[in-house]
């Protein structure tokens, strides 16, 4: 997916928080993002992967945290 396709899909799904994260990354206001890998940013796994890849392209370092509920 292109950046515009990702943004359009997030707008369609009304995922304003994720859109804000992308905007912060684009303006250089986000350098690192901590995520629980099993949760991600969005429920849809394909879209989640695309958003994370976009953030990495924008030089955001993704730090995966351990979900304390996983055994």
C-alpha positions as CSV (number, residue, x, y, z in Angstrom):
1,X,0.0,0.0,0.0
2,X,1.1,3.5,-0.6
3,X,1.1,6.2,2.1
4,X,-2.0,7.7,0.6
5,X,-3.8,4.4,0.5
6,X,-2.9,3.7,4.2
7,X,-4.1,7.2,5.2
8,X,-7.3,6.9,3.2
9,X,-8.1,3.6,4.8
10,X,-7.4,4.9,8.3
11,X,-9.7,7.9,7.6
12,X,-12.4,5.6,6.4
13,X,-12.1,3.6,9.6
14,X,-12.0,6.9,11.6
15,X,-8.7,5.9,13.2
16,X,-7.7,9.5,14.1
17,X,-5.2,8.4,16.8
18,X,-3.2,6.4,14.2
19,X,-3.4,9.2,11.7
20,X,-2.0,11.5,14.3
21,X,0.9,9.1,14.9
22,X,1.7,9.1,11.2
23,X,1.5,12.9,11.1
24,X,3.9,13.2,14.0
25,X,6.3,10.9,12.3
26,X,6.2,12.9,9.1
27,X,6.9,16.1,10.9
28,X,9.8,14.6,12.9
29,X,7.9,14.7,16.2
30,X,8.0,10.9,16.7
31,X,11.2,9.1,16.8
32,X,10.3,6.0,18.8
33,X,7.1,4.0,19.3
34,X,6.5,1.3,21.9
35,X,4.1,-1.4,20.9
36,X,2.9,-4.7,22.3
37,X,3.6,-6.9,19.3
38,X,0.5,-9.1,19.8
39,X,-1.7,-6.0,19.9
40,X,-0.2,-3.7,17.3
41,X,-1.8,-0.4,16.3
42,X,-4.9,-1.5,14.5
43,X,-7.0,-4.7,14.6
44,X,-6.6,-5.6,10.9
45,X,-3.3,-7.4,10.7
46,X,-2.5,-6.4,7.1
47,X,-3.3,-2.7,7.7
48,X,-1.3,-2.9,11.0
49,X,1.7,-4.3,9.1
50,X,1.4,-1.5,6.5
51,X,1.2,1.2,9.1
52,X,4.2,-0.1,10.9
53,X,6.2,-0.4,7.7
54,X,5.2,3.2,6.8
55,X,6.4,4.4,10.3
56,X,9.7,2.6,9.8
57,X,10.1,4.3,6.4
58,X,9.6,7.6,8.3
59,X,12.6,6.6,10.5
60,X,10.5,5.7,13.6
61,X,12.1,3.1,15.7
62,X,9.6,0.5,16.8
63,X,10.2,-1.0,20.2
64,X,8.2,-4.1,20.9
65,X,7.2,-4.7,24.5
66,X,6.3,-8.0,26.1
67,X,2.6,-8.6,26.8
68,X,2.6,-9.5,30.4
69,X,-0.5,-11.7,29.8
70,X,1.4,-14.0,27.4
71,X,2.9,-17.1,28.8
